[in-house]
Amino acid sequence: MTGTLSLSLASDADTAKLGEDLALAVRRGDCLALSGDLGAGKSTLARALLRAMADDDDLEVPSPTFTLVQTYDLRLPVAHFDLYRLGDPSELDELGFEEALEAGVCLVEWPDKAADLLPADLITLTFDFDPGGGRRVTIGGSEQRLARVRRVLAIRQFLDNQGLGDAQRRHLTGDASTRAYEYIRAAGHDRMVLMDAPRQPNGPPIRDGKPYSQIAHLAEDVYPFVALAKSLRAKGFAAPEVLGGDYEQGILLIEDLGTGMVIDDAGRPIPERYRASVACLAHLHQMPFERDIPVTDHHVHRIPDYDRTAMKMEVELLLDWHLPWKRNAPATTDERQQYLAIWDGLIDQLSTVEKTLVLRDFHSPNIIWRAAEEGMERIGLIDFQDAMIGPSAYDLVSIVQDARVTVERPLVDQLMQDYLDARRMGGGFDEASFLKSWAIMSAQRACKLNGLWVRLMQRDKKPAYMKHMPRTLWHLSVAFEHEALAPLREWCARVGIGHTESTLQER
């Protein structure tokens, strides 16, 4: 199904702003066909899009009128075609069009010269002069592609409503979820971050009439983020201030905590920064948190429990994705029953362990190092919208067994000792119970991740995460060192899941 939308562009600045917005909407494989008379705005939009993709206002963007194509190695590769002088549509192949489209994004001016050789699923932009002054552009395409265009335009309208209509927008990052982030730069303001987190439709019910996201207590809108940011800031932690938002649309304008990382340029942990992060975590685990947090006059966020159903749903990723990938055969009925029974027993042992606020992903990508600050303020916290009340050991597992960074065993031991020393000073700390819960949650997280990597590769077409599997298999072997994990260790040995010496070398 296709559709169109029409926009009025009063000036070249408005045309350039649209190009900047479209730079945030395009994806690999998109072809933008730009039509219109000379001077209608095609080149202005293309130039703005390319400069936004490069985050370089001075990027030289020559017209490809004579060369027919100019290529740019940017966040996504972009090929800018001008087909005005194309002799025959068949020459498009000689220009490398198909290869450019497969690798990234194609901008095509004078697309009619290509006859019917452009892909059917285009994003078309047709420029016309408006009799009342300025220009009008009609954007057409499939509903899937137009949805992305409408989204970036909705965000621009949000910024306008915030008095930031002329703000510069730049891609920051996306993550394994559907959220995306932008930098917002506006005169008279410090740089800000915009979170683009539209409410997602529920997936199919998979258990008790509920989709996966509800069973695993994943945030389905931005209210949990706003609530947790408010609560963490009230306790003295460096969570970003929410500067504005459209909660129903899933758009938040938040404080930029900076770009400092706890890893070095080679991707290795910086020990003093990891140790400071663990000190922050130990402090957090001694803090009481209210379960019910008001967000608006009409909405209260209740922090969910990290309950048995959620834990088991996550560990089933190992059964459903990792094991079939590992041996090209699904788990047998007996293997599944044995595995789930083992996890029921392990979860039973968690009933008496310490429970606190669990941020859920307390690891290197979500920790901002703020060198100019002191104490807890040095540790910037982000990506905590899925927080729950659960075993405090889970977050220590998250950083000590960082899924994306190899933390060598000597530093692991140092971080564990730092945490235990800090907790002993607080009094009332049951170390033996905590260490058992740490081993159980280590195994739980490793089982989840070793299944998740395969799911991201096979279902979501994101194979890059598979590089982390040797590391997370090693993490599982470390969890197996605790006697409480003997049943799971034996089950994994029977079905052929585990690490090898080569796996350890690859990590």
LINNOR-V946457 format. One record per run of one state. SS is the DSSP state (A for helix, B for strand, O for the rest). FROM is the first residue (numbers start at 1). TO is the last residue. If there is no record, write none. Layout:
((SS,FROM,TO) (SS,FROM,TO))
This chain:
((O,1,1) (B,2,9) (O,10,11) (A,12,22) (O,23,30) (B,31,35) (O,36,41) (A,42,54) (O,55,68) (B,69,72) (O,73,77) (B,78,82) (O,83,90) (A,91,94) (O,95,96) (A,97,103) (O,104,104) (B,105,109) (O,110,110) (A,111,114) (O,115,122) (B,123,129) (O,130,134) (B,135,142) (A,143,161) (O,162,167) (B,168,174) (O,175,179) (B,180,185) (O,186,191) (B,192,196) (O,197,206) (B,207,207) (O,208,209) (B,210,210) (O,211,211) (A,212,215) (O,216,222) (A,223,234) (O,235,237) (B,238,239) (O,240,241) (B,242,246) (O,247,250) (B,251,255) (O,256,262) (B,263,263) (O,264,268) (B,269,269) (O,270,270) (A,271,284) (O,285,291) (B,292,296) (O,297,298) (B,299,302) (O,303,304) (B,305,305) (O,306,307) (A,308,327) (O,328,332) (A,333,348) (O,349,354) (B,355,358) (O,359,363) (A,364,366) (B,367,369) (O,370,374) (A,375,378) (B,379,381) (O,382,387) (B,388,391) (O,392,392) (A,393,400) (O,401,408) (A,409,426) (O,427,430) (A,431,458) (O,459,462) (A,463,479) (O,480,482) (A,483,495) (O,496,500) (A,501,506) (O,507,507))
